[in-house]
Amino acid sequence: MAGLYIHIPFCARRCVYCGFYSTTLTHLKSAYVHAVGRELALRASYLGGEEVRTVYLGGGTPSQLDEADLKWLLSTVATVAPHAEEVTVECNPDDVTPRLADVLVQAGVNRVSLGVQTFSDSRLSQLHRRHDAYQARRAVSLLRAAGFTNLSIDLMFGFPGQTLSELASDIDEALLLDVAHLSAYSLMYEEGTPLYRQLQEGLIAETDEETSRAMYDLLCRRLRAAGYEHYEISNFARRGYRARHNASYWDGTPYLGLGAGAHSYDGTSREWNVCDVEAYIAAIERGEVPSTREHLDASTRVNDRITTALRTCEGLDLSEISRQEGSSYAQRIAESARPWLERRLLRSTDNHLVLTHEGIHLSDLIMSDLMIV
């Protein structure tokens, strides 16, 4: 099986925190969508015949596409992924209308991810988000009315000056929506973003480590108590509603990425397309895919598995590492893991290394220590 990711980089305006490739050149939307269709044809053999079981339209803002372009793109995708089990489209809450919800249903979309971030209108304004809290609630209601049961929302925490009680209020609001899936991320200060510049200029202050840790603990505790499975560091799901496409990134499943800035992985190499809509369209029109490839040697593949598998509740399978890359790699990882096991920041179950809750707070350090150098 394999996954298909399509990057839709268009935004009506950029959020101050976003480090993903995006553009406000919205007059190029139609030309871009058809270029993506052309890239799909050019790269038909990339996945080596593996059946596409998950599809994900991310961004940017896929819900900013015109209806005709969105329909065309989804119908084109359906020709190469007729048996996809999960088809996700990211939407901004203010873009969701009864018409858009119906279009998505008719096009075979069965999962929608909403970029809510917070239910505080003042915070949303600070982030340059286009929606407000009412529109977030309304989007969930409209999608449910259209028949969607698999809904996910993104939340952020660790805003400058945010308190634990403010986060608790956001969690309360999220739980009232009773969605199937929740992704929760600490606010990051990506170099090159307006938010990063504000931090460098002293206009805002980053949340201190102790508060950030307390916020994450509160989030995990509240969501678990509400019946959500904490199946990945930043992801929580009702039973049966894990994000299948995202699992492609965590369990080593091959995936093809289409569009400007999209990444692909075939098991032995990584590729990434140019982060420039105009250059991307021009190259595709010439019959070229504007991408860069990196071949992955055994140690790089192992290190990739360490940094992805350890994010999940299943953890890193040392038996799989041994089968695929050789027993010496598994033995070196097991040796490096011993001090972390003794400190109870890792646990070992059926030859799987799994981060404990306390270990999650030191996940970057632990992963780095286990890597093959």
N, C-alpha and C positions, 0 to 999 in steps of 0.2 A: 504494500500500500504506500501511498505518497500523498503529499499535501500540495496545494496550489495557493500561493499568496499573490495578491494584486495590489500594488501601491497606487492609491489615488491621492496625489499630493496637494490638491487644490483646497484652499481655505479662503473664506470671505475676508478673514483677517487672522493674523498669527497670534497665538497665545504667548505670553511672555516667558513661559517656562519650557516650551517645546523644542527639543533638540533633533526631532525627526525631520527629514527633508520635506519641505512644503513650499508652496508658492502661491501668490495671489494673482498669477497670470491666468485668470479664469476664462479669458477669450479663447484659450487653447484647449479647453476641456474636450470638445468633440474630436478634434484632430488627435488628441492624446489617447482617448478611448479606442479609436480605430488603430492607432499605432500599437496599443497593447494587444489587440486582436491579431495584428500582424506578427508581433513578437511570439505570441502563442503558437502560430503556425510555423515560424522559423525554428522554434525550439521544441517541436513536437516529440523529438526523440530523446530529450534531455533525461527523462526519468526512466529510460530503458524499458519501457513497457509496463512499469508499475501502475496499478490502477489508482487514480486520484479519488481519495475517499473524503477529503476535507478541503473546503474552499474558504478563503478569508479575504474580504475586501477591507483594507485598512488605509490609514492615511496619516496626515491630511484629513480630508472629510469626504468620504464616499457619498454621503447623503447630499452633497452639494452638486452632484452630477444632474444634468437635465434628465427628465424622465425617459426620453427616447434613447439617450446614450446609455443610461443605466439598464434599460430593458435589453438593448442590443448586446451590451457587454455580458449580462447574465445569461442570455440565450446562447451566446458564443461559448461561454464557459461550460454550459450544460452539454454541449456537443462532445466535449472531451472529458467531462466528469458526470456522465449520466447516472452513476450510482453513488454519487457523493452522499455520505451520511450526515454531514454537517456543512451547511453553507451559511457563513456569518458575514454580516455587513455592519461596519461601524457607522453610527449615526450621531450627529449633534442633536440634543433634545429639541432645540427650536426648529429643526428641519422636519421633525416628524409630524405628518398630517395624516388624516384618514386616507387620502389618496396615496401617499408614499407607502403607508403600511400595506394597502391592498396591492400595490405594484410589487412590493417585495414578496408577499405571499404568492402571488400569481407567477412570479419568476422562480419560485422554488427555494427561496431563502427560508431557513427554518431557525435561525438564531440571529439576534440583534444585540450588539454591544453599544451601550450608551455612555458617552463621555460626560458623566455627571460632575465628578470631581469633588463637589461640596454642595450643601444645601444652604450655605450662607450667601446671600445676594451680594454683600459687601466683598467677600472673598472672591466670588465669581467675577465681579467687576475688576478687582485687583489683578486677577489672572488674565483679563481681557477675553473672558469667555463671552459668547454671544447670548447665552440663555440665562434664565433665572430659575430659582427653585421650583416655582409653579410650573414652568415649562418642562422641567425634568419629571415631575410627578405626572403631568398630563401626557408626556410621551409614553411612559409606561402604561398608562390607562388606554391610550389609543392603540398601542401595539397588542395589548391583551385583547381588546375588543376585536381586532383583526384576526385573532386566533393564535398569536404567538404565546407559547409557554416557556420557551427557552430564551430568557432575557438575562443579560448581564449588565452590570453598571460598574464603572470605574470610580473609585474614591481616592482622594489624596489626603495626606495628613502631614503635619510638620510645617504649616505655613508660618511665615514670620509673625511672632507674637501669639500664635494659637495656643489655647489652654486645653487641658484635658477635658474640661467641661464642654468646651466648644466641639471637640471631637466626639464626645459622648452624644451630643445633640445630633451630629451628622449620622452617627451609627443608629440612633433611634429612628431617624427619618428613613434610612436605608432599610432597616428591618420592617418598617411599616409597609414598604413596597413589596416585600416578600418575593424578591426576584430569585431566579434559579441559581444565579452565579454572581459573585462579587470579586473584583480585583482591587487591591488596595496598595497604594504606593506612597512611599515617603517622597515629599517634594525634592526634586533634584535641581541643582544649579549647574546646568549644562553650559560649558564655555561657548561663548558666541551668542547666547540668548540675552534678551533685555533683562531678565531676572538676574542673570549672572553679573551683568554690568551694574545693576542696582546694588548687588552685594559688594562688588569691588569698590564702589564709590561710597560705601558706608550708609546708603539710604535705607537699607534693611539689614536685619541680623538673622543669621541662620539659627534654627532651633538647636539647642544644646543637646549633646548625646544622651544625657540622662532623661530629658523630657521626651526625646524621640523614642527612646527605648520603652518608656512608660506608655506612650501612645500606641506603639505596636503591640505591647502586651495587652492593653485594654481592648484593642481591636480584635485580637485573636481570642481573648477570653469571651467577649460578648458574642462573636459570631459562632464560636463553637457551642456556646450555651444555647444559641438559637437553632442549633441543628445543622449548621454548615460544616462540611468536611474541609479541614485545612490541608489541602493536598499538594500545595506548592507554596513556596515562601510568601508570595504575594497574592495567592488565589484561593478562593473558598467556594464550595459548591454544595447544592443540595444533592442527595444521592441520585446518581445517574446523569448528572448535569456538568461533569467536568468539561473543560474546553478541549475538545479532541484535537482541533488544529494546533493549538499551542503546545500540546503534547509532542507534536512533531519536532519541536525545537528542543525538548527536554529528553526525549528517548532515542534520538538519532535517526528518526524516520526521514527519508529524503523528501525534499520539497523544492518546487520551482517557484521562483519569485519573478513576477512580471512588472514592468514599469520603471520609471526613473527612481533610482535609489534602492530598488528591491534587491534582496539577497537570495541566493539559491544554494542548495547543498545536495550532493548526490552520493554521499558516503565516502568519497575519496578526495573531493575538492570543494572549495567554496567559490562562489562568484558573486559579484555585486555590480549593478548597473550604474551608469553615470548619474550623479545627482544634479541634473540640469534638464528640465522639460524640453526646452527647445533643441538642445543637442541630441536628446533621446529621440525625439520625433524625426529629426533630420536623418539620423543614422538608420532608424528602422525603415524609413522611406527608401533608403539606398539598399535595403536588404541586409543590413548589418546589425548585430546586437552589440551595443556599446558597453561591454562589460569587461571586468578584470577578473582573472582566475588565480586562485592560490591552491596549489596541490598540497594535500595534507599528509605528512609522514606519520608513522605510527605513534610517536610521542605526542604530536599535536592532536591526533584523534583521541588519544587517551585523556589528554588535558581538557579537551572539549567535553568529553563525557563527565569528567570530574565536576566541571563548572555548571553543567546542566542537570545531570542526574541527581546531584546532591541537593538541588533546589526542591526536589520532590519528596513526598512522604514515603515512597518506595526506596529512595536512596540509590546509591551506586552499587551495581551488581559486580562483584569482583570475579565471579565465575564467568560472566559474559566477557569481561576484560581479558581474562585468561584465554578463553576460547578464540576471541577475535584477534587479539594482539600479542598473546604470549604470556605464559605464567610469570615471567620475570617482572612484567609491569604490575601484575596483581600483587606479587610479593612485595615490591617496593612501596606500593600504596599502603598495603597492610602494615608494613613496618612504620611508615610515617604516621599512620593513624593511631598507633598504640598510645602515645601520650594524650591524645584527645579523647580516646576511649577511657583512659584512666581518670581523666577530669570530668567524665560524663557529659562531654560536649558532643560526642559521637556515641552511637550505640551500634552494635553488630547483631543482625538478625538474618539467619539463613545465608550467610556470606554476603549480606548487603550492609554497606555503611550508611547510616541515616543520621542526620543532624537532630539532636535533641532541641527542645524549645530554646534552652539557654545557648546551645550551639549556633542557632540561627543568628543570634546577635553578633557572632564572630565568624559568620560564614565565609566572608571574603578571605580572612586570615587562614582559616582552616583549609579552604580550597587551594589557596596559594601554597600552603605547606605540603599538601598531598601531590602537587603537580610534579611531573617528570621534567627534570632540567638536564 
